[in-house]
Amino acid sequence: MSDHRYDKLTVPDDSAANCVYLNIPGKGHILLHRAPEEYPESAKVFEKLKDHMLIPIACTELEKIDGSLTCTSVLINKTSEL
């Protein structure tokens, strides 16, 4: 349902690849990603995304119960009427 072209970004930690991309009108490109305290090498890769607002999220406690960033997200399809 998106008109956005996606690019591939490779991070050294598989769990750090679990992130959420948001394209919010008036705010731009936003990436919710795992915190640098959890995956410092992967955080360095995310920091190269200069066109994105980066929001690090700590998920260490969620990971203990096999949860991840996308497992705890609710994605809502916003219609033009809202």
PyMOL Python script that loads the backbone (N, CA, C, O; Angstrom):
from pymol import cmd

cmd.read_pdbstr("""\
ATOM      1  N   MET A   1       0.813  -1.199   0.000  1.00  0.00           N
ATOM      2  CA  MET A   1       0.000   0.000   0.000  1.00  0.00           C
ATOM      3  C   MET A   1       0.860   1.269   0.000  1.00  0.00           C
ATOM      4  O   MET A   1       0.330   2.380   0.022  1.00  0.00           O
ATOM      5  N   SER A   2       2.154   1.103  -0.024  1.00  0.00           N
ATOM      6  CA  SER A   2       3.053   2.246   0.036  1.00  0.00           C
ATOM      7  C   SER A   2       3.518   2.637  -1.358  1.00  0.00           C
ATOM      8  O   SER A   2       3.634   1.793  -2.247  1.00  0.00           O
ATOM      9  N   ASP A   3       3.780   3.907  -1.536  1.00  0.00           N
ATOM     10  CA  ASP A   3       4.354   4.372  -2.791  1.00  0.00           C
ATOM     11  C   ASP A   3       5.841   4.673  -2.613  1.00  0.00           C
ATOM     12  O   ASP A   3       6.474   5.254  -3.495  1.00  0.00           O
ATOM     13  N   HIS A   4       6.385   4.279  -1.483  1.00  0.00           N
ATOM     14  CA  HIS A   4       7.794   4.527  -1.169  1.00  0.00           C
ATOM     15  C   HIS A   4       8.674   3.415  -1.728  1.00  0.00           C
ATOM     16  O   HIS A   4       8.306   2.242  -1.667  1.00  0.00           O
ATOM     17  N   ARG A   5       9.816   3.770  -2.262  1.00  0.00           N
ATOM     18  CA  ARG A   5      10.792   2.801  -2.748  1.00  0.00           C
ATOM     19  C   ARG A   5      11.713   2.441  -1.589  1.00  0.00           C
ATOM     20  O   ARG A   5      12.308   3.321  -0.966  1.00  0.00           O
ATOM     21  N   TYR A   6      11.828   1.159  -1.306  1.00  0.00           N
ATOM     22  CA  TYR A   6      12.628   0.705  -0.182  1.00  0.00           C
ATOM     23  C   TYR A   6      14.026   0.315  -0.623  1.00  0.00           C
ATOM     24  O   TYR A   6      14.210  -0.275  -1.688  1.00  0.00           O
ATOM     25  N   ASP A   7      15.008   0.647   0.200  1.00  0.00           N
ATOM     26  CA  ASP A   7      16.389   0.267  -0.026  1.00  0.00           C
ATOM     27  C   ASP A   7      16.785  -0.777   1.010  1.00  0.00           C
ATOM     28  O   ASP A   7      16.152  -0.895   2.060  1.00  0.00           O
ATOM     29  N   LYS A   8      17.818  -1.519   0.712  1.00  0.00           N
ATOM     30  CA  LYS A   8      18.315  -2.543   1.620  1.00  0.00           C
ATOM     31  C   LYS A   8      19.402  -1.961   2.518  1.00  0.00           C
ATOM     32  O   LYS A   8      20.315  -1.283   2.047  1.00  0.00           O
ATOM     33  N   LEU A   9      19.294  -2.230   3.801  1.00  0.00           N
ATOM     34  CA  LEU A   9      20.290  -1.798   4.779  1.00  0.00           C
ATOM     35  C   LEU A   9      20.721  -3.044   5.547  1.00  0.00           C
ATOM     36  O   LEU A   9      19.879  -3.749   6.102  1.00  0.00           O
ATOM     37  N   THR A  10      22.006  -3.316   5.583  1.00  0.00           N
ATOM     38  CA  THR A  10      22.512  -4.513   6.256  1.00  0.00           C
ATOM     39  C   THR A  10      23.175  -4.124   7.569  1.00  0.00           C
ATOM     40  O   THR A  10      24.054  -3.263   7.600  1.00  0.00           O
ATOM     41  N   VAL A  11      22.745  -4.765   8.656  1.00  0.00           N
ATOM     42  CA  VAL A  11      23.340  -4.535   9.972  1.00  0.00           C
ATOM     43  C   VAL A  11      24.000  -5.833  10.438  1.00  0.00           C
ATOM     44  O   VAL A  11      23.573  -6.917  10.043  1.00  0.00           O
ATOM     45  N   PRO A  12      25.041  -5.734  11.278  1.00  0.00           N
ATOM     46  CA  PRO A  12      25.772  -6.935  11.685  1.00  0.00           C
ATOM     47  C   PRO A  12      25.024  -7.845  12.669  1.00  0.00           C
ATOM     48  O   PRO A  12      25.386  -9.012  12.818  1.00  0.00           O
ATOM     49  N   ASP A  13      24.005  -7.338  13.331  1.00  0.00           N
ATOM     50  CA  ASP A  13      23.257  -8.131  14.307  1.00  0.00           C
ATOM     51  C   ASP A  13      21.852  -8.401  13.782  1.00  0.00           C
ATOM     52  O   ASP A  13      21.106  -7.464  13.496  1.00  0.00           O
ATOM     53  N   ASP A  14      21.490  -9.660  13.656  1.00  0.00           N
ATOM     54  CA  ASP A  14      20.176 -10.023  13.120  1.00  0.00           C
ATOM     55  C   ASP A  14      19.028  -9.385  13.904  1.00  0.00           C
ATOM     56  O   ASP A  14      18.074  -8.888  13.305  1.00  0.00           O
ATOM     57  N   SER A  15      19.110  -9.393  15.218  1.00  0.00           N
ATOM     58  CA  SER A  15      18.024  -8.831  16.040  1.00  0.00           C
ATOM     59  C   SER A  15      17.890  -7.319  15.859  1.00  0.00           C
ATOM     60  O   SER A  15      16.799  -6.769  16.011  1.00  0.00           O
ATOM     61  N   ALA A  16      18.976  -6.658  15.540  1.00  0.00           N
ATOM     62  CA  ALA A  16      18.931  -5.213  15.337  1.00  0.00           C
ATOM     63  C   ALA A  16      18.212  -4.848  14.042  1.00  0.00           C
ATOM     64  O   ALA A  16      17.789  -3.705  13.868  1.00  0.00           O
ATOM     65  N   ALA A  17      18.071  -5.808  13.138  1.00  0.00           N
ATOM     66  CA  ALA A  17      17.375  -5.542  11.872  1.00  0.00           C
ATOM     67  C   ALA A  17      15.874  -5.398  12.078  1.00  0.00           C
ATOM     68  O   ALA A  17      15.171  -4.956  11.169  1.00  0.00           O
ATOM     69  N   ASN A  18      15.375  -5.755  13.236  1.00  0.00           N
ATOM     70  CA  ASN A  18      13.959  -5.634  13.546  1.00  0.00           C
ATOM     71  C   ASN A  18      13.679  -4.177  13.914  1.00  0.00           C
ATOM     72  O   ASN A  18      13.918  -3.762  15.048  1.00  0.00           O
ATOM     73  N   CYS A  19      13.179  -3.413  12.964  1.00  0.00           N
ATOM     74  CA  CYS A  19      12.912  -1.996  13.189  1.00  0.00           C
ATOM     75  C   CYS A  19      11.611  -1.611  12.484  1.00  0.00           C
ATOM     76  O   CYS A  19      11.049  -2.392  11.716  1.00  0.00           O
ATOM     77  N   VAL A  20      11.149  -0.404  12.760  1.00  0.00           N
ATOM     78  CA  VAL A  20       9.901   0.084  12.175  1.00  0.00           C
ATOM     79  C   VAL A  20      10.186   1.394  11.453  1.00  0.00           C
ATOM     80  O   VAL A  20      10.743   2.323  12.039  1.00  0.00           O
ATOM     81  N   TYR A  21       9.803   1.469  10.185  1.00  0.00           N
ATOM     82  CA  TYR A  21       9.949   2.678   9.381  1.00  0.00           C
ATOM     83  C   TYR A  21       8.611   3.411   9.330  1.00  0.00           C
ATOM     84  O   TYR A  21       7.567   2.795   9.112  1.00  0.00           O
ATOM     85  N   LEU A  22       8.647   4.713   9.529  1.00  0.00           N
ATOM     86  CA  LEU A  22       7.445   5.545   9.453  1.00  0.00           C
ATOM     87  C   LEU A  22       7.698   6.695   8.485  1.00  0.00           C
ATOM     88  O   LEU A  22       8.765   7.307   8.507  1.00  0.00           O
ATOM     89  N   ASN A  23       6.725   6.982   7.644  1.00  0.00           N
ATOM     90  CA  ASN A  23       6.785   8.149   6.772  1.00  0.00           C
ATOM     91  C   ASN A  23       5.622   9.037   7.179  1.00  0.00           C
ATOM     92  O   ASN A  23       4.488   8.832   6.744  1.00  0.00           O
ATOM     93  N   ILE A  24       5.911  10.024   8.015  1.00  0.00           N
ATOM     94  CA  ILE A  24       4.862  10.862   8.592  1.00  0.00           C
ATOM     95  C   ILE A  24       4.867  12.230   7.913  1.00  0.00           C
ATOM     96  O   ILE A  24       5.875  12.936   7.960  1.00  0.00           O
ATOM     97  N   PRO A  25       3.755  12.615   7.282  1.00  0.00           N
ATOM     98  CA  PRO A  25       3.693  13.933   6.646  1.00  0.00           C
ATOM     99  C   PRO A  25       4.032  15.039   7.640  1.00  0.00           C
ATOM    100  O   PRO A  25       3.504  15.072   8.752  1.00  0.00           O
ATOM    101  N   GLY A  26       4.892  15.917   7.241  1.00  0.00           N
ATOM    102  CA  GLY A  26       5.307  17.018   8.100  1.00  0.00           C
ATOM    103  C   GLY A  26       6.463  16.661   9.019  1.00  0.00           C
ATOM    104  O   GLY A  26       7.118  17.551   9.561  1.00  0.00           O
ATOM    105  N   LYS A  27       6.720  15.386   9.202  1.00  0.00           N
ATOM    106  CA  LYS A  27       7.827  14.929  10.058  1.00  0.00           C
ATOM    107  C   LYS A  27       8.922  14.257   9.239  1.00  0.00           C
ATOM    108  O   LYS A  27      10.095  14.304   9.610  1.00  0.00           O
ATOM    109  N   GLY A  28       8.544  13.635   8.130  1.00  0.00           N
ATOM    110  CA  GLY A  28       9.517  12.982   7.275  1.00  0.00           C
ATOM    111  C   GLY A  28       9.707  11.519   7.581  1.00  0.00           C
ATOM    112  O   GLY A  28       8.803  10.843   8.073  1.00  0.00           O
ATOM    113  N   HIS A  29      10.906  11.036   7.279  1.00  0.00           N
ATOM    114  CA  HIS A  29      11.246   9.621   7.423  1.00  0.00           C
ATOM    115  C   HIS A  29      11.727   9.361   8.847  1.00  0.00           C
ATOM    116  O   HIS A  29      12.662  10.009   9.317  1.00  0.00           O
ATOM    117  N   ILE A  30      11.100   8.430   9.523  1.00  0.00           N
ATOM    118  CA  ILE A  30      11.440   8.102  10.907  1.00  0.00           C
ATOM    119  C   ILE A  30      11.739   6.611  10.988  1.00  0.00           C
ATOM    120  O   ILE A  30      11.031   5.793  10.401  1.00  0.00           O
ATOM    121  N   LEU A  31      12.795   6.265  11.721  1.00  0.00           N
ATOM    122  CA  LEU A  31      13.151   4.867  11.899  1.00  0.00           C
ATOM    123  C   LEU A  31      13.273   4.568  13.393  1.00  0.00           C
ATOM    124  O   LEU A  31      14.124   5.127  14.085  1.00  0.00           O
ATOM    125  N   LEU A  32      12.407   3.679  13.874  1.00  0.00           N
ATOM    126  CA  LEU A  32      12.517   3.180  15.241  1.00  0.00           C
ATOM    127  C   LEU A  32      13.434   1.973  15.176  1.00  0.00           C
ATOM    128  O   LEU A  32      13.156   1.017  14.453  1.00  0.00           O
ATOM    129  N   HIS A  33      14.519   2.009  15.924  1.00  0.00           N
ATOM    130  CA  HIS A  33      15.508   0.925  15.857  1.00  0.00           C
ATOM    131  C   HIS A  33      16.009   0.566  17.246  1.00  0.00           C
ATOM    132  O   HIS A  33      15.782   1.298  18.210  1.00  0.00           O
ATOM    133  N   ARG A  34      16.695  -0.570  17.339  1.00  0.00           N
ATOM    134  CA  ARG A  34      17.230  -1.037  18.619  1.00  0.00           C
ATOM    135  C   ARG A  34      18.291  -0.076  19.140  1.00  0.00           C
ATOM    136  O   ARG A  34      19.044   0.516  18.367  1.00  0.00           O
ATOM    137  N   ALA A  35      18.337   0.069  20.451  1.00  0.00           N
ATOM    138  CA  ALA A  35      19.226   1.032  21.107  1.00  0.00           C
ATOM    139  C   ALA A  35      20.702   0.676  20.939  1.00  0.00           C
ATOM    140  O   ALA A  35      21.055  -0.501  20.857  1.00  0.00           O
ATOM    141  N   PRO A  36      21.569   1.700  20.887  1.00  0.00           N
ATOM    142  CA  PRO A  36      23.010   1.467  20.770  1.00  0.00           C
ATOM    143  C   PRO A  36      23.579   0.652  21.938  1.00  0.00           C
ATOM    144  O   PRO A  36      24.575  -0.052  21.774  1.00  0.00           O
ATOM    145  N   GLU A  37      22.958   0.745  23.103  1.00  0.00           N
ATOM    146  CA  GLU A  37      23.429  -0.026  24.259  1.00  0.00           C
ATOM    147  C   GLU A  37      23.263  -1.527  24.022  1.00  0.00           C
ATOM    148  O   GLU A  37      24.008  -2.335  24.575  1.00  0.00           O
ATOM    149  N   GLU A  38      22.298  -1.885  23.211  1.00  0.00           N
ATOM    150  CA  GLU A  38      22.034  -3.289  22.917  1.00  0.00           C
ATOM    151  C   GLU A  38      22.889  -3.794  21.756  1.00  0.00           C
ATOM    152  O   GLU A  38      23.439  -4.893  21.817  1.00  0.00           O
ATOM    153  N   TYR A  39      22.997  -2.993  20.705  1.00  0.00           N
ATOM    154  CA  TYR A  39      23.724  -3.398  19.503  1.00  0.00           C
ATOM    155  C   TYR A  39      24.547  -2.218  18.976  1.00  0.00           C
ATOM    156  O   TYR A  39      24.144  -1.554  18.021  1.00  0.00           O
ATOM    157  N   PRO A  40      25.703  -1.957  19.601  1.00  0.00           N
ATOM    158  CA  PRO A  40      26.499  -0.777  19.212  1.00  0.00           C
ATOM    159  C   PRO A  40      26.980  -0.791  17.759  1.00  0.00           C
ATOM    160  O   PRO A  40      27.006   0.259  17.117  1.00  0.00           O
ATOM    161  N   GLU A  41      27.355  -1.941  17.235  1.00  0.00           N
ATOM    162  CA  GLU A  41      27.848  -1.991  15.849  1.00  0.00           C
ATOM    163  C   GLU A  41      26.726  -1.718  14.852  1.00  0.00           C
ATOM    164  O   GLU A  41      26.940  -1.056  13.836  1.00  0.00           O
ATOM    165  N   SER A  42      25.550  -2.220  15.139  1.00  0.00           N
ATOM    166  CA  SER A  42      24.400  -1.964  14.265  1.00  0.00           C
ATOM    167  C   SER A  42      23.965  -0.503  14.364  1.00  0.00           C
ATOM    168  O   SER A  42      23.538   0.085  13.371  1.00  0.00           O
ATOM    169  N   ALA A  43      24.071   0.077  15.543  1.00  0.00           N
ATOM    170  CA  ALA A  43      23.710   1.492  15.716  1.00  0.00           C
ATOM    171  C   ALA A  43      24.569   2.382  14.828  1.00  0.00           C
ATOM    172  O   ALA A  43      24.092   3.396  14.319  1.00  0.00           O
ATOM    173  N   LYS A  44      25.824   2.013  14.640  1.00  0.00           N
ATOM    174  CA  LYS A  44      26.707   2.787  13.755  1.00  0.00           C
ATOM    175  C   LYS A  44      26.193   2.783  12.317  1.00  0.00           C
ATOM    176  O   LYS A  44      26.326   3.777  11.602  1.00  0.00           O
ATOM    177  N   VAL A  45      25.611   1.670  11.900  1.00  0.00           N
ATOM    178  CA  VAL A  45      25.043   1.582  10.546  1.00  0.00           C
ATOM    179  C   VAL A  45      23.821   2.490  10.445  1.00  0.00           C
ATOM    180  O   VAL A  45      23.672   3.217   9.462  1.00  0.00           O
ATOM    181  N   PHE A  46      22.949   2.457  11.446  1.00  0.00           N
ATOM    182  CA  PHE A  46      21.750   3.301  11.424  1.00  0.00           C
ATOM    183  C   PHE A  46      22.117   4.789  11.401  1.00  0.00           C
ATOM    184  O   PHE A  46      21.437   5.585  10.753  1.00  0.00           O
ATOM    185  N   GLU A  47      23.178   5.160  12.099  1.00  0.00           N
ATOM    186  CA  GLU A  47      23.594   6.569  12.164  1.00  0.00           C
ATOM    187  C   GLU A  47      24.009   7.123  10.807  1.00  0.00           C
ATOM    188  O   GLU A  47      24.093   8.340  10.641  1.00  0.00           O
ATOM    189  N   LYS A  48      24.266   6.266   9.847  1.00  0.00           N
ATOM    190  CA  LYS A  48      24.628   6.716   8.495  1.00  0.00           C
ATOM    191  C   LYS A  48      23.412   7.199   7.707  1.00  0.00           C
ATOM    192  O   LYS A  48      23.561   7.796   6.641  1.00  0.00           O
ATOM    193  N   LEU A  49      22.214   6.946   8.225  1.00  0.00           N
ATOM    194  CA  LEU A  49      20.980   7.363   7.546  1.00  0.00           C
ATOM    195  C   LEU A  49      20.699   8.825   7.886  1.00  0.00           C
ATOM    196  O   LEU A  49      19.938   9.121   8.807  1.00  0.00           O
ATOM    197  N   LYS A  50      21.306   9.714   7.152  1.00  0.00           N
ATOM    198  CA  LYS A  50      21.209  11.151   7.441  1.00  0.00           C
ATOM    199  C   LYS A  50      19.841  11.744   7.117  1.00  0.00           C
ATOM    200  O   LYS A  50      19.480  12.786   7.664  1.00  0.00           O
ATOM    201  N   ASP A  51      19.074  11.099   6.239  1.00  0.00           N
ATOM    202  CA  ASP A  51      17.769  11.627   5.845  1.00  0.00           C
ATOM    203  C   ASP A  51      16.632  11.131   6.732  1.00  0.00           C
ATOM    204  O   ASP A  51      15.464  11.377   6.431  1.00  0.00           O
ATOM    205  N   HIS A  52      16.957  10.434   7.822  1.00  0.00           N
ATOM    206  CA  HIS A  52      15.939   9.850   8.689  1.00  0.00           C
ATOM    207  C   HIS A  52      16.061  10.384  10.113  1.00  0.00           C
ATOM    208  O   HIS A  52      17.163  10.632  10.603  1.00  0.00           O
ATOM    209  N   MET A  53      14.926  10.556  10.764  1.00  0.00           N
ATOM    210  CA  MET A  53      14.939  10.823  12.189  1.00  0.00           C
ATOM    211  C   MET A  53      15.056   9.455  12.862  1.00  0.00           C
ATOM    212  O   MET A  53      14.204   8.587  12.672  1.00  0.00           O
ATOM    213  N   LEU A  54      16.107   9.271  13.642  1.00  0.00           N
ATOM    214  CA  LEU A  54      16.360   7.985  14.281  1.00  0.00           C
ATOM    215  C   LEU A  54      15.877   8.009  15.726  1.00  0.00           C
ATOM    216  O   LEU A  54      16.221   8.916  16.484  1.00  0.00           O
ATOM    217  N   ILE A  55      15.092   7.030  16.101  1.00  0.00           N
ATOM    218  CA  ILE A  55      14.588   6.931  17.471  1.00  0.00           C
ATOM    219  C   ILE A  55      14.987   5.557  18.007  1.00  0.00           C
ATOM    220  O   ILE A  55      14.386   4.547  17.644  1.00  0.00           O
ATOM    221  N   PRO A  56      16.015   5.522  18.884  1.00  0.00           N
ATOM    222  CA  PRO A  56      16.429   4.239  19.442  1.00  0.00           C
ATOM    223  C   PRO A  56      15.448   3.762  20.518  1.00  0.00           C
ATOM    224  O   PRO A  56      14.975   4.549  21.336  1.00  0.00           O
ATOM    225  N   ILE A  57      15.155   2.466  20.500  1.00  0.00           N
ATOM    226  CA  ILE A  57      14.226   1.856  21.439  1.00  0.00           C
ATOM    227  C   ILE A  57      14.934   0.678  22.110  1.00  0.00           C
ATOM    228  O   ILE A  57      15.445  -0.211  21.429  1.00  0.00           O
ATOM    229  N   ALA A  58      14.964   0.671  23.450  1.00  0.00           N
ATOM    230  CA  ALA A  58      15.558  -0.445  24.184  1.00  0.00           C
ATOM    231  C   ALA A  58      14.530  -1.571  24.307  1.00  0.00           C
ATOM    232  O   ALA A  58      13.416  -1.355  24.783  1.00  0.00           O
ATOM    233  N   CYS A  59      14.909  -2.754  23.879  1.00  0.00           N
ATOM    234  CA  CYS A  59      13.985  -3.900  23.884  1.00  0.00           C
ATOM    235  C   CYS A  59      14.556  -5.095  24.636  1.00  0.00           C
ATOM    236  O   CYS A  59      14.085  -6.217  24.447  1.00  0.00           O
ATOM    237  N   THR A  60      15.546  -4.885  25.474  1.00  0.00           N
ATOM    238  CA  THR A  60      16.197  -5.988  26.171  1.00  0.00           C
ATOM    239  C   THR A  60      15.212  -6.837  26.957  1.00  0.00           C
ATOM    240  O   THR A  60      15.287  -8.064  26.904  1.00  0.00           O
ATOM    241  N   GLU A  61      14.299  -6.221  27.677  1.00  0.00           N
ATOM    242  CA  GLU A  61      13.327  -6.976  28.475  1.00  0.00           C
ATOM    243  C   GLU A  61      12.345  -7.735  27.580  1.00  0.00           C
ATOM    244  O   GLU A  61      11.965  -8.863  27.894  1.00  0.00           O
ATOM    245  N   LEU A  62      11.938  -7.126  26.478  1.00  0.00           N
ATOM    246  CA  LEU A  62      11.035  -7.803  25.542  1.00  0.00           C
ATOM    247  C   LEU A  62      11.698  -9.029  24.919  1.00  0.00           C
ATOM    248  O   LEU A  62      11.046 -10.047  24.686  1.00  0.00           O
ATOM    249  N   GLU A  63      12.984  -8.922  24.655  1.00  0.00           N
ATOM    250  CA  GLU A  63      13.708 -10.014  24.027  1.00  0.00           C
ATOM    251  C   GLU A  63      13.722 -11.262  24.917  1.00  0.00           C
ATOM    252  O   GLU A  63      13.792 -12.382  24.413  1.00  0.00           O
ATOM    253  N   LYS A  64      13.657 -11.070  26.233  1.00  0.00           N
ATOM    254  CA  LYS A  64      13.659 -12.202  27.160  1.00  0.00           C
ATOM    255  C   LYS A  64      12.433 -13.098  26.968  1.00  0.00           C
ATOM    256  O   LYS A  64      12.479 -14.295  27.250  1.00  0.00           O
ATOM    257  N   ILE A  65      11.348 -12.510  26.489  1.00  0.00           N
ATOM    258  CA  ILE A  65      10.133 -13.301  26.253  1.00  0.00           C
ATOM    259  C   ILE A  65       9.893 -13.490  24.760  1.00  0.00           C
ATOM    260  O   ILE A  65       8.765 -13.686  24.310  1.00  0.00           O
ATOM    261  N   ASP A  66      10.985 -13.426  24.011  1.00  0.00           N
ATOM    262  CA  ASP A  66      10.951 -13.629  22.565  1.00  0.00           C
ATOM    263  C   ASP A  66      10.135 -12.559  21.845  1.00  0.00           C
ATOM    264  O   ASP A  66       9.559 -12.816  20.788  1.00  0.00           O
ATOM    265  N   GLY A  67      10.091 -11.367  22.420  1.00  0.00           N
ATOM    266  CA  GLY A  67       9.406 -10.242  21.774  1.00  0.00           C
ATOM    267  C   GLY A  67      10.412  -9.376  21.046  1.00  0.00           C
ATOM    268  O   GLY A  67      11.611  -9.438  21.318  1.00  0.00           O
ATOM    269  N   SER A  68       9.929  -8.580  20.133  1.00  0.00           N
ATOM    270  CA  SER A  68      10.794  -7.664  19.407  1.00  0.00           C
ATOM    271  C   SER A  68      10.003  -6.409  19.066  1.00  0.00           C
ATOM    272  O   SER A  68       8.816  -6.305  19.377  1.00  0.00           O
ATOM    273  N   LEU A  69      10.666  -5.471  18.432  1.00  0.00           N
ATOM    274  CA  LEU A  69      10.051  -4.178  18.147  1.00  0.00           C
ATOM    275  C   LEU A  69       8.783  -4.311  17.316  1.00  0.00           C
ATOM    276  O   LEU A  69       7.774  -3.683  17.634  1.00  0.00           O
ATOM    277  N   THR A  70       8.814  -5.109  16.265  1.00  0.00           N
ATOM    278  CA  THR A  70       7.625  -5.235  15.433  1.00  0.00           C
ATOM    279  C   THR A  70       6.544  -6.085  16.091  1.00  0.00           C
ATOM    280  O   THR A  70       5.366  -5.946  15.763  1.00  0.00           O
ATOM    281  N   CYS A  71       6.931  -6.963  17.015  1.00  0.00           N
ATOM    282  CA  CYS A  71       5.932  -7.765  17.742  1.00  0.00           C
ATOM    283  C   CYS A  71       5.098  -6.900  18.678  1.00  0.00           C
ATOM    284  O   CYS A  71       3.965  -7.249  19.011  1.00  0.00           O
ATOM    285  N   THR A  72       5.661  -5.772  19.099  1.00  0.00           N
ATOM    286  CA  THR A  72       4.969  -4.915  20.057  1.00  0.00           C
ATOM    287  C   THR A  72       4.412  -3.658  19.401  1.00  0.00           C
ATOM    288  O   THR A  72       4.078  -2.692  20.088  1.00  0.00           O
ATOM    289  N   SER A  73       4.311  -3.667  18.084  1.00  0.00           N
ATOM    290  CA  SER A  73       3.827  -2.509  17.344  1.00  0.00           C
ATOM    291  C   SER A  73       2.420  -2.750  16.807  1.00  0.00           C
ATOM    292  O   SER A  73       2.050  -3.871  16.457  1.00  0.00           O
ATOM    293  N   VAL A  74       1.662  -1.686  16.753  1.00  0.00           N
ATOM    294  CA  VAL A  74       0.352  -1.719  16.117  1.00  0.00           C
ATOM    295  C   VAL A  74       0.436  -0.787  14.914  1.00  0.00           C
ATOM    296  O   VAL A  74       0.668   0.412  15.067  1.00  0.00           O
ATOM    297  N   LEU A  75       0.247  -1.337  13.728  1.00  0.00           N
ATOM    298  CA  LEU A  75       0.307  -0.536  12.512  1.00  0.00           C
ATOM    299  C   LEU A  75      -1.105  -0.194  12.074  1.00  0.00           C
ATOM    300  O   LEU A  75      -1.959  -1.073  11.957  1.00  0.00           O
ATOM    301  N   ILE A  76      -1.346   1.084  11.832  1.00  0.00           N
ATOM    302  CA  ILE A  76      -2.673   1.566  11.495  1.00  0.00           C
ATOM    303  C   ILE A  76      -2.644   2.177  10.096  1.00  0.00           C
ATOM    304  O   ILE A  76      -1.807   3.030   9.802  1.00  0.00           O
ATOM    305  N   ASN A  77      -3.550   1.744   9.250  1.00  0.00           N
ATOM    306  CA  ASN A  77      -3.673   2.296   7.911  1.00  0.00           C
ATOM    307  C   ASN A  77      -4.543   3.543   8.003  1.00  0.00           C
ATOM    308  O   ASN A  77      -5.761   3.444   8.152  1.00  0.00           O
ATOM    309  N   LYS A  78      -3.935   4.688   7.918  1.00  0.00           N
ATOM    310  CA  LYS A  78      -4.669   5.950   8.041  1.00  0.00           C
ATOM    311  C   LYS A  78      -5.314   6.294   6.699  1.00  0.00           C
ATOM    312  O   LYS A  78      -4.635   6.345   5.674  1.00  0.00           O
ATOM    313  N   THR A  79      -6.614   6.527   6.710  1.00  0.00           N
ATOM    314  CA  THR A  79      -7.313   6.907   5.489  1.00  0.00           C
ATOM    315  C   THR A  79      -7.231   8.411   5.306  1.00  0.00           C
ATOM    316  O   THR A  79      -6.932   9.138   6.253  1.00  0.00           O
ATOM    317  N   SER A  80      -7.489   8.873   4.119  1.00  0.00           N
ATOM    318  CA  SER A  80      -7.398  10.298   3.820  1.00  0.00           C
ATOM    319  C   SER A  80      -8.482  11.109   4.540  1.00  0.00           C
ATOM    320  O   SER A  80      -8.362  12.330   4.639  1.00  0.00           O
ATOM    321  N   GLU A  81      -9.518  10.465   5.036  1.00  0.00           N
ATOM    322  CA  GLU A  81     -10.584  11.190   5.714  1.00  0.00           C
ATOM    323  C   GLU A  81     -10.232  11.581   7.144  1.00  0.00           C
ATOM    324  O   GLU A  81     -10.890  12.440   7.730  1.00  0.00           O
ATOM    325  N   LEU A  82      -9.192  10.952   7.715  1.00  0.00           N
ATOM    326  CA  LEU A  82      -8.836  11.241   9.106  1.00  0.00           C
ATOM    327  C   LEU A  82      -8.062  12.502   9.260  1.00  0.00           C
ATOM    328  O   LEU A  82      -7.695  12.869  10.376  1.00  0.00           O
TER     329      LEU A  82
END
""", "prot")
cmd.dss("prot")
cmd.show_as("cartoon", "prot")
cmd.util.cbc("prot")
cmd.orient("prot")
